[in-house]
Amino acid sequence: MIVVFRLLWALFLSGLVAFAFHRSWRWEHGGFIPVPLFGDTSRYLSKDTVVWVTPLIFPILIIITFVLLLLLDEDINHFFLFVLDVMLTISVYFLALFLLLPVLRRSFSARACATLWLLPVFLFYQLYPLIRTSSPPLFFVYIPGVVLRVCSLLLMIGFSVIFVGKIISHLIFRREMLKDASPVTEPEVIVQWQDAQKWAEYYRPIRLLRSPAAKAPFSMGRTIGVRVTVLPERDYTAEELRFIFRHELCHIQRKDVDTKIFLAFCQALCWFNPLVWAAIRKASADLELSCDEQVLQDCSEEERKQYASLLLRSAGHARGFTTCLSAAAQSMRYRLRNVINVRRRRPGTLLLGVFMFVFTMAFGILSVSTDRRPAVELFETSHVDSRLPLIVQSVSYHAEGASTTESVWAWDEEKLLSILSQLDVERMGWLTRPEEEAQTQQFSLRLSRGSQSWWVTCWPQHMTVWSTEDHRTMYYHLPSPPDWAAIRAALDFEAEEPQTSDLLDPHLYFKLEWNDDSEILASDEPFFLLCRSLWVQDAETGEVLRVRGRDDSSAGFYGEPFPIRARLAFDLPVAQIMVSAQEPDGTVTEPVLSREGGQYTLDLLPRPATYTISILSKAQESLIYTGTYAFEVHE
């Protein structure tokens, strides 16, 4: 089913990208932009031909996710794994595109080739469905925990230095260019500018300046208030001005400044990879090639030669987030050959759809793993005394190809725990949340130690662990598959379900009291706590009649003021009772508990906490009941 969902999501994304590109291509080639019947229609007076969404959305989303993980997630490894997963995805995709680009440029439009570099924007634009439809990765890059943390810190430092450096460089360059710049006032230049706006059907405000510091024509600024097109202090013919203005308006229509910021972000994020730097240079060249292609459509051979001559005479160096008519000397030879030689190429709509489909389906095949350790160590936490035994409470098994999961009612606990101690696990990357197909071989355990419980499901390639401590599912890669033969040998598939109809179902009741002694419930309306686990033991033989756990949520009270105490009452005579309070920051304390006849009074903390109550009953008809209950007090 997961594969089907991923397939549907890949088809949806590929169709959306193909549609957005085709619409942009049609608008750039004279297509009419439909005006809505309602709402603001002024923005339709100018053609914005960006494909789907602005590329700037990618760095914004990634940075927001970075910050949220750092501030809200207690486990810093989640942040490091997310950083590495994003870096790995971008590096692999850019490398693949870098190798394929020479072939693609021969048959498909430069506009399509330039848009291919933006596919990570579309892929990460909606992270949730992408993560929820992940299949188990086929390949893992294992990084030991210490190395992961050190390398991630170095990578983030390098990213910050390079990206912030690029921003500062852009601001300095902008200041240098505009310091002595003046508005263009020559009528013949303004006429050419207005003609180019009509050609592009783009009428948003853009300041047209002339700067003595400029070496070549360029545009910069991504919003109306700061967007400028700058000319150097030299004379251009009317034909040259027509080429320059059309070229720059193509960049502005497509929001190529946003694309430059996106590429700089990816370059800083993967600063350690020289191949990504080379790929970014290719991507920048494709932006210029695609604008050349648009400007020269329907031009004669003589006009193409004039354009090539303009490129040679306008060669300059662009800094910062700008679109320069002729900046990259490395790509000049290819640009000139592409300008002079007319070659019919396909638009590339289908190509983009296919690439988006393959990219989406391939996402998650390669991932990062870390912190290798025996699986049994996952159940040793600071909140539970490790001297308490680890108990297997329930087991289920799903055979290969079976349609249902079979509950197992008897097992060799020692063997199962030994299997877990010999099974190594590695924490998986943040961007993968794999779910195996229903018919895949698997077995599930419910483990407990004291008041803590875990639900463990083991597949051939990975393991998931859900904990009552933080109510979070963790995902682990298995370097070696489980010993399925040993697992089956430890399970008694012939055992019948215990008959528990004669067993009692004891409840723990509670009332809350405030400073004015008002009660949350009247005495004739008892409120019982949710039972997290309950099992029954024969008082004479010690045999445990396993009763499946029922709920790991907690009853709770929300709001202020906080109650000062809780009065507890158990259905059965109590032999032993233990209470612990866990605060949101993980601190565990033992609140004061006093007994008054058959009731207990629990003094509550003056702040939010989760209270866990473990009760051991006195023998009732040769049976001893042990239950764990919980309730929460929230703000």
C-alpha positions in Angstrom: 0.0 0.0 0.0 2.9 2.4 0.8 4.2 1.8 -2.8 0.8 2.7 -4.2 0.7 5.9 -2.2 4.2 6.9 -3.3 3.3 6.1 -6.9 0.2 8.3 -6.7 2.2 11.1 -5.1 4.9 10.8 -7.7 2.3 11.0 -10.5 0.6 14.0 -8.9 3.9 15.9 -8.6 5.1 15.0 -12.1 1.8 16.1 -13.6 1.8 19.3 -11.6 5.4 20.2 -12.7 4.7 19.3 -16.3 1.5 21.4 -16.3 3.3 24.4 -14.6 6.1 24.3 -17.1 3.8 23.9 -20.1 1.8 26.9 -18.9 5.0 29.0 -18.4 6.3 27.9 -21.9 2.9 28.8 -23.5 2.8 32.3 -21.8 6.4 33.0 -22.9 5.5 32.1 -26.5 2.5 34.4 -26.8 -0.1 32.5 -24.9 -2.9 34.4 -23.2 -3.1 34.6 -19.4 -6.7 34.1 -18.3 -8.0 36.8 -16.0 -10.2 35.6 -13.1 -13.8 36.8 -12.8 -13.3 37.8 -9.2 -10.4 39.0 -7.0 -7.4 41.1 -7.7 -6.8 41.2 -11.5 -4.1 43.8 -11.6 -1.3 41.3 -11.2 -2.4 39.6 -14.4 -1.3 42.7 -16.4 2.2 41.3 -16.2 3.4 37.9 -17.1 5.3 36.1 -14.2 6.6 32.9 -15.9 8.1 31.2 -12.9 7.4 27.5 -12.9 4.9 26.7 -10.1 6.5 28.2 -7.0 9.5 30.6 -6.4 12.7 28.7 -5.8 13.2 30.8 -2.7 10.6 28.6 -0.9 13.2 25.8 -0.6 15.8 27.7 1.6 13.0 29.2 3.6 11.4 25.8 4.4 14.8 24.1 5.1 15.9 26.9 7.4 12.6 26.9 9.3 12.9 23.1 9.7 16.5 23.5 11.0 15.4 26.1 13.6 12.4 24.1 14.8 14.4 20.9 15.2 17.0 22.8 17.2 14.5 24.5 19.4 11.7 22.0 19.9 13.3 18.6 19.5 15.2 17.3 22.6 17.2 14.9 20.5 19.9 16.8 18.7 20.6 13.7 16.5 17.3 14.4 14.7 18.7 17.7 13.6 22.0 16.2 12.4 20.3 13.4 10.5 17.9 15.9 8.8 20.9 18.1 7.7 22.8 15.1 6.3 19.7 13.7 4.5 19.0 17.0 2.8 22.7 17.3 1.8 22.8 13.7 0.5 19.7 14.1 -1.6 20.8 17.4 -3.2 24.4 16.1 -3.8 23.2 12.9 -5.5 20.6 14.6 -7.7 22.9 17.5 -8.8 25.6 15.0 -9.6 23.3 12.8 -11.7 22.0 15.9 -13.6 25.5 17.2 -14.1 26.4 14.0 -15.8 23.2 13.8 -18.0 23.1 17.5 -19.0 25.5 17.3 -22.0 23.1 14.7 -23.6 19.9 16.6 -22.6 21.1 19.9 -24.0 21.3 18.4 -27.5 17.6 17.5 -27.6 15.7 19.6 -25.2 15.2 23.4 -24.7 17.5 25.4 -22.5 14.4 26.4 -20.5 13.7 22.8 -19.6 17.3 22.1 -18.7 17.3 25.2 -16.4 14.1 24.0 -14.8 15.5 20.6 -14.1 17.8 22.1 -11.5 14.7 23.3 -9.5 13.2 19.8 -9.0 14.4 19.7 -5.4 12.3 22.8 -4.7 9.2 20.9 -5.9 10.1 17.7 -4.1 10.6 19.3 -0.7 7.8 21.8 -1.1 5.4 19.3 0.6 7.5 17.2 3.1 4.7 15.4 4.9 3.3 13.2 2.1 6.9 12.6 0.9 7.9 11.3 4.3 4.7 9.4 5.0 5.0 7.4 1.7 8.7 6.4 2.3 9.7 2.9 1.6 12.7 1.3 3.5 15.9 2.6 2.0 17.9 0.2 -0.1 21.3 1.7 0.7 22.7 3.2 3.9 25.7 5.4 4.7 26.6 4.5 8.2 28.2 7.3 10.3 29.2 6.6 13.9 27.4 8.8 16.4 30.5 10.9 17.5 31.6 11.3 13.9 28.0 12.3 12.9 27.9 15.1 15.5 31.4 16.4 14.8 30.9 16.4 11.0 27.4 17.9 11.2 28.7 20.8 13.3 31.6 21.3 10.8 29.2 21.2 7.9 26.8 23.7 9.5 29.7 26.0 10.3 30.9 25.8 6.7 27.3 26.4 5.5 26.9 29.5 7.7 30.2 31.0 6.7 29.7 30.5 3.0 26.0 31.5 2.8 26.3 34.5 5.0 29.5 35.4 3.1 27.5 35.3 -0.1 24.8 37.6 1.3 27.4 40.1 2.6 29.2 40.0 -0.8 25.9 40.7 -2.5 25.1 43.7 -0.3 28.6 45.1 -0.8 28.3 44.6 -4.6 24.9 46.3 -4.6 26.2 49.2 -2.7 29.1 49.6 -5.0 26.9 49.5 -8.1 24.3 51.9 -6.8 26.4 54.4 -5.0 27.0 56.6 -8.0 24.2 55.2 -10.2 21.7 57.6 -11.8 18.4 57.0 -13.6 18.5 56.6 -17.3 16.9 59.7 -19.0 17.8 59.3 -22.7 14.5 59.1 -24.6 15.9 56.6 -27.1 16.9 54.2 -24.3 13.6 54.6 -22.5 11.7 53.8 -25.8 13.7 50.6 -26.2 12.9 49.7 -22.6 9.2 50.3 -23.1 9.2 48.2 -26.3 10.9 45.4 -24.4 8.3 45.5 -21.7 5.6 45.2 -24.4 7.4 42.3 -25.9 7.6 40.5 -22.6 4.2 41.8 -21.4 5.7 42.7 -18.1 4.8 46.1 -16.6 5.8 45.9 -12.9 8.0 48.8 -11.7 11.7 48.3 -12.4 14.2 51.1 -12.0 16.5 51.6 -15.0 19.8 52.9 -13.9 23.3 53.6 -15.3 26.3 53.0 -13.1 30.0 53.9 -13.7 31.0 50.9 -11.6 29.1 48.4 -13.8 31.1 46.4 -16.4 28.1 44.6 -18.1 24.3 45.0 -18.0 22.6 43.2 -15.1 19.5 43.1 -12.9 19.2 42.5 -9.2 16.6 42.7 -6.5 13.7 40.4 -6.0 10.9 42.8 -4.9 9.4 45.8 -6.6 10.9 48.3 -4.2 14.5 47.2 -4.8 14.4 45.7 -8.3 16.8 47.4 -10.7 18.3 46.9 -14.1 21.7 48.5 -14.4 23.6 49.6 -17.6 27.3 50.4 -17.7 28.3 53.9 -18.9 28.8 53.1 -22.5 26.7 53.6 -25.7 24.6 50.9 -27.2 22.9 50.7 -30.5 19.1 50.4 -30.6 19.4 46.7 -31.6 21.8 46.0 -28.7 19.5 47.7 -26.2 16.6 45.6 -27.5 18.6 42.4 -26.9 19.8 43.6 -23.4 16.4 44.6 -22.2 14.6 41.5 -23.4 17.3 39.3 -21.9 17.0 40.9 -18.5 13.2 41.0 -18.5 13.3 37.2 -19.2 15.3 36.8 -16.0 13.0 39.0 -14.0 9.8 37.3 -15.3 11.2 33.9 -14.2 12.4 35.1 -10.8 15.9 34.0 -11.6 17.3 36.1 -8.8 15.4 33.7 -6.5 16.9 30.8 -8.4 20.4 32.3 -7.8 19.7 32.4 -4.1 18.5 28.8 -4.2 21.6 27.7 -6.0 23.8 29.6 -3.6 22.0 28.0 -0.7 22.6 24.5 -2.1 26.2 25.3 -2.8 26.7 26.4 0.8 24.8 23.4 2.1 27.0 21.0 0.1 30.2 23.1 0.3 32.3 20.0 1.0 31.4 18.5 -2.4 33.4 20.0 -5.4 31.1 18.3 -7.8 28.2 20.3 -6.5 30.1 23.5 -7.1 30.7 22.4 -10.7 27.0 21.5 -11.0 26.0 25.0 -9.7 28.1 26.6 -12.4 26.3 24.5 -15.0 22.9 25.5 -13.5 23.9 29.2 -13.7 24.9 28.7 -17.4 21.6 27.1 -18.1 19.8 30.2 -16.8 21.6 32.4 -19.3 21.1 29.8 -22.1 17.4 29.7 -21.5 17.1 33.5 -21.7 19.3 33.5 -24.9 16.9 31.0 -26.3 13.8 33.1 -25.5 15.4 36.4 -26.9 16.5 34.8 -30.2 13.3 33.0 -31.1 12.4 33.9 -34.7 15.6 35.9 -35.1 17.5 35.9 -38.4 21.1 34.7 -38.8 22.3 38.3 -38.9 20.6 39.2 -35.7 22.1 36.1 -34.0 25.6 37.2 -35.0 24.9 40.7 -33.6 23.7 39.1 -30.3 26.9 37.0 -30.2 29.0 40.1 -30.8 27.1 41.8 -27.9 27.9 38.9 -25.6 31.6 39.1 -26.4 31.8 42.9 -25.9 29.7 42.8 -22.7 31.7 40.2 -20.8 32.0 41.0 -17.1 32.0 39.5 -13.7 28.7 39.3 -11.7 28.8 39.1 -7.9 26.0 38.4 -5.5 22.5 37.4 -6.5 22.3 39.1 -9.9 21.5 38.1 -13.5 24.2 39.4 -15.8 24.0 39.5 -19.6 27.5 38.0 -20.0 29.2 37.0 -16.8 30.6 33.4 -17.0 33.6 33.1 -19.2 33.6 29.3 -18.7 30.3 28.9 -20.5 30.9 31.6 -23.2 32.1 29.3 -25.9 29.0 27.1 -25.5 26.7 30.1 -25.4 28.2 31.5 -28.6 27.9 28.2 -30.4 24.3 27.8 -29.2 23.5 31.4 -30.4 25.0 31.0 -33.9 23.8 27.4 -34.6 20.1 27.1 -34.9 18.9 23.7 -33.8 15.3 22.6 -33.2 14.8 21.2 -29.7 11.8 19.8 -27.9 10.2 22.0 -25.2 10.8 19.3 -22.6 7.4 19.2 -20.8 7.4 15.4 -20.9 11.1 15.3 -19.8 10.3 17.3 -16.7 7.4 15.1 -15.8 9.5 11.9 -16.2 12.4 13.4 -14.1 10.0 14.5 -11.4 8.4 11.1 -11.3 11.7 9.2 -11.1 13.1 11.7 -8.5 10.1 11.3 -6.3 10.1 7.5 -6.5 13.8 7.3 -5.9 13.7 9.6 -2.9 14.7 7.7 0.3 16.5 4.9 -1.5 19.8 6.2 0.0 19.8 7.3 3.6 22.0 8.0 6.6 22.2 5.8 9.7 24.1 6.2 13.0 24.4 5.0 16.6 24.8 1.3 16.1 24.1 -0.7 19.2 22.3 -3.9 20.4 18.5 -3.6 20.2 18.1 -4.5 23.9 19.9 -1.3 24.8 17.1 0.8 23.4 15.1 -0.2 26.5 17.5 1.2 29.0 16.5 4.8 29.9 17.4 7.2 32.6 13.7 7.4 33.7 13.5 3.7 34.7 15.7 1.8 37.1 17.8 -0.5 34.9 17.9 -3.1 37.7 14.2 -3.8 37.1 13.7 -6.8 34.7 12.7 -6.3 31.1 9.5 -8.2 30.6 7.9 -9.5 27.4 4.2 -8.8 27.8 2.8 -9.8 24.5 4.0 -11.2 21.1 2.6 -11.4 17.6 4.0 -12.9 14.5 3.3 -12.4 10.8 4.6 -15.1 8.5 5.9 -14.3 5.0 2.9 -14.0 2.6 0.3 -14.4 5.3 -2.7 -12.1 5.2 -3.1 -11.7 9.0 -0.9 -11.3 12.1 -1.1 -14.2 14.6 -1.1 -13.6 18.3 1.2 -15.9 20.3 0.2 -16.9 23.8 3.4 -18.6 25.0 7.0 -17.9 24.4 10.5 -18.4 25.8 11.2 -14.9 27.3 14.9 -15.6 27.8 15.5 -16.6 24.2 13.6 -13.5 22.9 15.6 -11.1 25.0 18.8 -12.9 23.9 17.8 -12.4 20.2 17.3 -8.7 20.9 20.7 -8.5 22.6 22.4 -10.1 19.5 20.5 -7.9 17.0 22.3 -4.7 16.1 20.3 -1.6 15.1 21.2 1.8 13.6 19.1 4.9 13.9 17.7 5.9 10.5 17.8 9.3 8.8 15.1 11.9 9.7 13.5 12.0 6.2 12.7 8.3 6.1 9.6 7.0 7.8 9.3 3.5 6.2 6.4 1.2 6.5 6.7 -2.3 5.1 4.1 -4.0 3.1 1.4 -5.9 5.0 2.5 -9.3 3.8 6.2 -8.9 4.8 7.5 -11.2 7.5 7.5 -9.4 10.9 7.1 -10.0 14.6 6.0 -7.6 17.3 6.7 -7.4 21.0 5.3 -5.4 23.9 8.1 -4.9 26.4 7.9 -3.3 29.9 10.4 -2.3 32.6 8.8 -0.8 35.6 6.2 1.8 34.5 7.8 2.2 31.0 6.5 0.2 28.0 7.6 -0.2 24.4 5.9 -1.5 21.3 8.6 -3.1 19.0 8.0 -4.3 15.5 10.8 -6.0 13.6 10.9 -6.4 9.8 13.7 -7.9 7.7 15.4 -4.5 7.1 14.3 -2.2 9.9 12.7 -1.9 13.3 10.2 0.6 14.8 10.0 1.3 18.5 7.1 3.3 20.1 7.7 4.4 23.7 5.3 5.5 26.4 8.0 7.8 27.6 7.8 10.3 24.8 4.9 8.9 22.7 7.2 8.9 19.7 8.0 6.2 17.1 11.7 5.7 16.4 13.0 4.0 13.2 16.1 1.8 13.1 18.0 0.1 10.3 19.0 -3.6 10.7 22.5 -4.1 9.2 21.8 -7.9 9.4 18.3 -9.4 9.2 16.8 -11.0 12.3 17.3 -14.7 12.9 13.8 -15.7 12.0 14.4 -19.4 12.7 15.5 -18.6 16.3 12.5 -16.3 16.7 10.1 -19.0 15.6 11.8 -21.5 17.8 11.2 -19.2 20.8 7.5 -19.0 20.1 4.9 -21.6 21.0 2.3 -21.3 18.2 0.3 -24.2 19.7 -0.5 -22.5 22.9 -4.1 -21.4 23.4 -5.3 -18.1 24.5 -5.5 -17.9 28.4 -9.0 -17.9 29.7 -9.4 -14.6 31.5 -13.1 -14.4 31.8 -13.0 -15.2 35.6 -10.3 -12.6 36.3 -11.2 -9.3 37.9 -10.8 -6.0 36.1 -9.7 -3.8 39.0 -10.0 0.0 38.6 -8.1 2.9 40.3 -10.4 5.8 41.1 -9.3 9.4 41.8 -10.6 12.8 42.6 -8.8 16.1 42.5 -8.9 18.9 45.1 -8.0 22.6 44.9 -7.2 25.1 47.6 -10.9 25.8 48.2 -11.5 22.0 48.6 -13.8 21.9 45.6 -13.8 18.6 43.7 -13.7 17.9 40.0 -16.3 15.1 40.4 -19.1 14.4 42.9 -18.7 11.3 45.1 -21.5 9.5 43.3 -19.7 9.9 39.9 -16.4 8.1 40.3 -13.7 8.7 37.7 -11.2 5.9 37.1 -7.7 6.1 35.7 -6.7 4.5 32.4 -4.8 1.3 32.9 -1.5 1.2 31.1 -0.8 -2.5 31.9 -2.3 -5.2 34.0 -1.2 -8.8 34.6 -2.2 -11.5 37.0 0.1 -14.0 38.8 -0.9 -17.2 40.6 0.1 -16.6 44.3 1.1 -20.2 44.8 2.8 -21.3 41.6 4.1 -18.0 40.5 2.6 -18.6 37.0 1.7 -15.4 35.2 -1.6 -15.2 33.3 -0.8 -12.6 30.8 -3.5 -10.0 30.1 -2.8 -7.8 27.2 -2.2 -4.1 27.9 -5.0 -1.8 27.1 -4.0 1.8 26.9 -0.8 3.9 27.0 -2.6 7.2 27.1 -3.4 9.0 30.3 -6.4 10.6 31.9 -5.8 14.2 32.5 -6.8 17.6 33.9 -6.2 20.7 31.8 -6.2 24.3 33.0 -5.2 26.4 36.0 -5.1 26.6 39.0 -3.3 23.4 39.5 -4.9 20.9 41.9 -3.1 20.4 45.2 -3.9 16.7 45.8 -5.5 13.6 44.4 -7.5 11.0 46.4 -7.0 7.5 45.2 -9.0 4.3 45.8 -8.3 0.8 44.4 -10.9 -1.9 43.9 -8.8 -4.5 45.7 -6.8 -4.5 48.9 -3.4 -3.0 48.3 -0.2 -4.8 49.3 2.2 -2.2 47.7 1.8 1.1 45.9 4.5 3.2 44.2 4.0 6.7 42.6 6.3 8.7 40.3 5.9 12.1 38.7 7.6 13.0 35.4 7.8 16.7 34.5 7.9 17.9 30.9 11.7 18.3 31.0 12.1 14.6 32.0 12.7 15.1 35.7 11.3 12.2 37.8 10.3 12.7 41.4 8.4 10.7 44.1 5.5 12.8 45.4 4.3 12.4 48.9 1.7 9.6 49.4 -0.3 9.1 52.6 -2.9 6.5 53.5 -6.2 7.2 55.2 -8.1 3.9 55.7 -8.7 2.3 52.4 -7.9 5.5 50.5 -4.6 7.2 49.5 -3.9 10.9 49.3 -1.3 12.0 46.8 0.2 15.5 47.1 0.6 17.0 43.5 3.3 19.2 42.2 2.4 22.9 41.5 3.3 22.4 37.8 2.5 20.1 34.9 3.5 16.5 35.3 2.5 12.9 34.4 1.8 10.7 37.4 2.4 6.9 37.1 1.0 4.7 39.8 2.0 1.0 40.2 -0.1 -1.2 42.5 0.4 -4.7 43.7 -2.7 -6.2 45.2 -3.0 -8.6 48.1 -3.8 -12.2 47.1 -7.5 -12.6 46.0 -8.6 -16.2 45.5 -4.9 -17.2 45.1 -4.3 -14.5 42.5 -2.2 -11.3 42.7 -3.0 -8.4 40.4 -0.3 -5.9 39.3 -1.4 -2.8 37.5 0.1 0.4 36.2 -2.1 3.5 35.9 -1.5 7.1 34.9 -3.0 10.6 34.8 -1.6 13.9 33.7 -2.0 17.5 34.9 -1.4 20.1 32.1 -1.5 23.8 31.8 
